[in-house]
Amino acid sequence: MELLPAGSVVTLKGCSKRLMIYSILEICEENERVYDYLACLYPEGYWGEEYNFLFDHKDIERVEFTGFTDPEFQQFREKVMKEFKENPEDEQEELEDEK
């Protein structure tokens, strides 16, 4: 699995409303679980926390649009995925500290 970049628009399984990803590897404060993505409604955009959606890559039914990628994003994605696979618990703590 390769994480999608911010700006990607997706449809989740069992849903008809499209979402736009604006953050990857987001920690949910309620259960301290790391989700692959944080998204908002598309085309509406961010309307407040009550309209945020946390989900994993496996929940995506269809990618409608892939956001901007460049060498900087590719390097970031590779680094994050490598570190997360090697140290899933440590990475959660590190991600939390960076926010």
PATOR-397068 format. One line per field, with one value per residue (C-alpha): x, y, z; residue number from 1. Coordinates in steps of 0.02 Angstrom, whole numbers, plus 50000, padded with zeros to 5 digits. Layout:
BEGIN
c1	[X | ...] $
c2	[Y | ...] $
c3	[Z | ...] $
pos	[NUM | ...] $
END
This chain:
BEGIN
c1	[50000 | 50061 | 49983 | 49892 | 49949 | 49850 | 49725 | 49672 | 49484 | 49412 | 49248 | 49239 | 49159 | 48973 | 48970 | 48917 | 48992 | 49169 | 49304 | 49465 | 49617 | 49709 | 49820 | 49904 | 49946 | 49833 | 49815 | 49638 | 49638 | 49491 | 49571 | 49754 | 49744 | 49839 | 49731 | 49800 | 49701 | 49604 | 49483 | 49347 | 49194 | 49221 | 49188 | 49135 | 49303 | 49333 | 49174 | 49235 | 49290 | 49120 | 49144 | 49317 | 49333 | 49470 | 49493 | 49618 | 49674 | 49577 | 49415 | 49435 | 49322 | 49381 | 49514 | 49430 | 49584 | 49763 | 49838 | 50003 | 50158 | 50337 | 50506 | 50482 | 50317 | 50386 | 50535 | 50420 | 50304 | 50448 | 50525 | 50362 | 50311 | 50483 | 50488 | 50308 | 50336 | 50495 | 50428 | 50239 | 50224 | 50373 | 50308 | 50140 | 50230 | 50342 | 50195 | 50106 | 50260 | 50274 | 50097] $
c2	[50000 | 50174 | 50319 | 50445 | 50627 | 50769 | 50837 | 50665 | 50640 | 50470 | 50378 | 50258 | 50086 | 50099 | 50289 | 50403 | 50567 | 50604 | 50655 | 50754 | 50694 | 50832 | 50736 | 50567 | 50454 | 50551 | 50503 | 50496 | 50576 | 50471 | 50301 | 50347 | 50244 | 50297 | 50308 | 50319 | 50475 | 50625 | 50699 | 50828 | 50836 | 50867 | 50992 | 51083 | 51075 | 51094 | 51140 | 51100 | 50951 | 50868 | 50847 | 50766 | 50585 | 50465 | 50308 | 50182 | 50145 | 49980 | 50080 | 50166 | 50103 | 50221 | 50355 | 50496 | 50608 | 50590 | 50744 | 50826 | 50718 | 50768 | 50704 | 50791 | 50699 | 50534 | 50549 | 50595 | 50448 | 50324 | 50387 | 50384 | 50212 | 50138 | 50207 | 50157 | 49978 | 49960 | 50039 | 50054 | 50098 | 50217 | 50302 | 50336 | 50423 | 50520 | 50576 | 50633 | 50731 | 50820 | 50891] $
c3	[50000 | 49958 | 50050 | 49942 | 49950 | 50024 | 49900 | 49841 | 49822 | 49866 | 49888 | 50034 | 50028 | 50060 | 50040 | 49900 | 49965 | 49908 | 50031 | 50009 | 50105 | 50195 | 50318 | 50323 | 50470 | 50587 | 50771 | 50842 | 51015 | 51074 | 51051 | 51012 | 50853 | 50697 | 50542 | 50366 | 50322 | 50386 | 50261 | 50240 | 50129 | 49944 | 49867 | 50025 | 50115 | 50300 | 50395 | 50570 | 50672 | 50665 | 50477 | 50487 | 50434 | 50490 | 50387 | 50322 | 50145 | 50146 | 50167 | 49999 | 49861 | 49724 | 49702 | 49606 | 49598 | 49657 | 49739 | 49693 | 49709 | 49685 | 49745 | 49914 | 49945 | 49883 | 50000 | 50145 | 50109 | 50097 | 50261 | 50357 | 50294 | 50329 | 50506 | 50540 | 50481 | 50583 | 50744 | 50743 | 50928 | 50927 | 50770 | 50853 | 50997 | 50877 | 50772 | 50929 | 50986 | 50817 | 50827] $
pos	[1 | 2 | 3 | 4 | 5 | 6 | 7 | 8 | 9 | 10 | 11 | 12 | 13 | 14 | 15 | 16 | 17 | 18 | 19 | 20 | 21 | 22 | 23 | 24 | 25 | 26 | 27 | 28 | 29 | 30 | 31 | 32 | 33 | 34 | 35 | 36 | 37 | 38 | 39 | 40 | 41 | 42 | 43 | 44 | 45 | 46 | 47 | 48 | 49 | 50 | 51 | 52 | 53 | 54 | 55 | 56 | 57 | 58 | 59 | 60 | 61 | 62 | 63 | 64 | 65 | 66 | 67 | 68 | 69 | 70 | 71 | 72 | 73 | 74 | 75 | 76 | 77 | 78 | 79 | 80 | 81 | 82 | 83 | 84 | 85 | 86 | 87 | 88 | 89 | 90 | 91 | 92 | 93 | 94 | 95 | 96 | 97 | 98 | 99] $
END
